[in-house]
């Protein structure tokens, strides 16, 4: 759920005051768990400290209202003084699901050194087809270089 954070922040600005919402939005899926996070999402915090939560349906709103005390308690454990005083659940618009997360800026892969190529050649030496062996050696050498750099290939 962390991947949709930017979209959620943009969505939440429509509702006014956003103080403390970043921390609350980050904690929400961990506090309530995936099934609830998929069907209910923090919308805004009112001036009186009430967290208004948008739900997928009135059924979800009703069910979560019954669970309010437990959710509020878990939010208090996770957020301390930043936790909302009350929760109100109502059907509303949820952040879009299924959107691909933004990919971090790509870094150039680690370049293999002679030792990586030598080890790769030894590993692939039993491959009879020269073209295939060459490709496998390159792939293994890249993997070894990446492992040595502490980065994933």
C-alpha positions in Angstrom: 0.0 0.0 0.0 3.0 2.4 0.4 3.3 2.7 -3.4 0.1 4.6 -3.6 1.1 7.2 -1.0 1.5 10.1 -3.5 -1.9 9.4 -5.0 -3.5 9.3 -1.6 -1.9 12.6 -0.5 -3.3 14.3 -3.7 -6.7 12.7 -3.0 -6.7 13.8 0.6 -5.9 17.5 -0.2 -9.4 17.7 -1.6 -10.8 17.4 1.9 -8.9 20.2 3.5 -6.7 19.9 6.5 -4.0 17.2 6.0 -1.9 17.7 9.2 -0.8 14.3 10.4 -2.4 12.5 7.5 0.9 11.2 6.1 1.7 9.3 9.2 -1.9 8.0 9.5 -2.0 6.9 5.9 1.3 5.1 6.3 0.1 3.3 9.4 -3.5 2.5 8.2 -2.8 -0.7 6.2 -0.6 -2.1 8.9 -3.0 -1.3 11.7 -6.2 -2.6 10.0 -4.8 -5.3 7.7 -5.2 -5.8 4.0 -8.9 -6.7 3.8 -10.0 -3.6 5.6 -7.4 -1.4 3.9 -8.7 -2.6 0.5 -12.2 -1.5 1.4 -11.7 1.5 3.7 -9.3 4.4 3.6 -8.6 7.5 5.7 -10.3 10.6 4.0 -9.7 13.5 6.4 -9.3 14.5 10.0 -11.9 17.0 11.2 -11.1 19.9 13.5 -12.4 17.9 16.5 -9.9 15.1 15.8 -12.4 12.7 14.2 -10.9 10.6 11.4 -13.4 10.3 8.6 -12.9 7.1 6.7 -14.2 6.4 3.2 -15.5 2.9 2.7 -16.4 0.9 -0.4 -20.0 0.5 0.7 -22.5 1.2 3.5 -22.1 -2.4 4.6 -18.4 -1.8 5.1 -19.2 1.4 7.0 -21.6 -0.4 9.3 -19.2 -3.3 10.0 -16.3 -1.0 10.7 -18.4 1.2 12.9 -18.9 -1.9 15.1 -15.1 -2.3 15.2 -14.3 1.3 15.8 -13.0 0.9 19.4 -10.5 -1.8 18.4 -9.3 0.1 15.4 -8.9 3.3 17.4 -7.0 1.4 20.1 -4.6 -0.1 17.5 -4.1 3.4 15.9 -3.3 4.8 19.3 -0.6 2.0 19.8 0.9 2.8 16.4 0.6 6.6 16.4 0.6 7.6 20.0 -0.7 11.2 20.5 -1.2 11.6 16.7 -4.0 9.0 16.8 -7.5 10.2 16.0 -9.9 10.7 18.9 -12.9 9.1 17.1 -13.5 7.4 13.8 -16.5 7.9 11.4 -17.1 5.5 8.5 -19.1 6.4 5.5 -19.3 5.2 1.9 -17.0 7.3 -0.2 -14.3 7.4 -2.9 -11.3 5.2 -2.3 -7.8 5.6 -4.0 -7.6 3.8 -7.3 -6.4 0.3 -7.1 -4.4 -1.7 -9.6 -2.2 1.2 -10.6 1.4 0.3 -11.2 3.7 1.7 -8.5 6.3 4.3 -9.8 9.6 2.7 -10.4 12.6 4.2 -8.7 15.2 5.8 -11.0 17.1 3.1 -12.7 20.8 2.8 -11.9 23.3 1.4 -14.3 24.0 -2.2 -13.6 27.2 -3.1 -12.0 29.9 -3.9 -14.6 31.5 -7.4 -14.3 35.2 -7.6 -13.8 37.6 -10.3 -15.2 37.1 -12.5 -12.1 33.3 -12.5 -12.7 33.8 -13.5 -16.3 36.3 -16.2 -15.3 33.9 -17.7 -12.7 31.0 -17.5 -15.1 33.0 -19.2 -17.9 33.8 -22.1 -15.4 30.2 -22.4 -14.5 29.0 -22.4 -18.1 31.8 -24.5 -19.5 29.7 -27.6 -20.1 27.3 -25.8 -22.4 28.0 -27.1 -25.9 26.4 -24.4 -28.0 29.0 -21.6 -28.2 26.4 -18.8 -28.8 24.3 -20.0 -25.8 27.4 -20.4 -23.6 28.4 -16.9 -24.4 25.0 -15.5 -23.4 25.0 -17.6 -20.2 28.5 -16.4 -19.3 27.4 -12.8 -19.8 24.3 -13.3 -17.6 26.2 -15.1 -14.9 29.0 -12.4 -14.9 26.4 -9.7 -14.6 24.7 -11.5 -11.7 28.1 -12.0 -9.9 28.9 -8.3 -10.4 25.6 -7.3 -9.0 25.9 -9.6 -6.1 29.3 -8.2 -5.3 28.0 -4.7 -5.4 25.2 -5.5 -3.0 22.6 -4.5 -5.6 20.1 -6.7 -7.3 20.3 -7.3 -11.0 
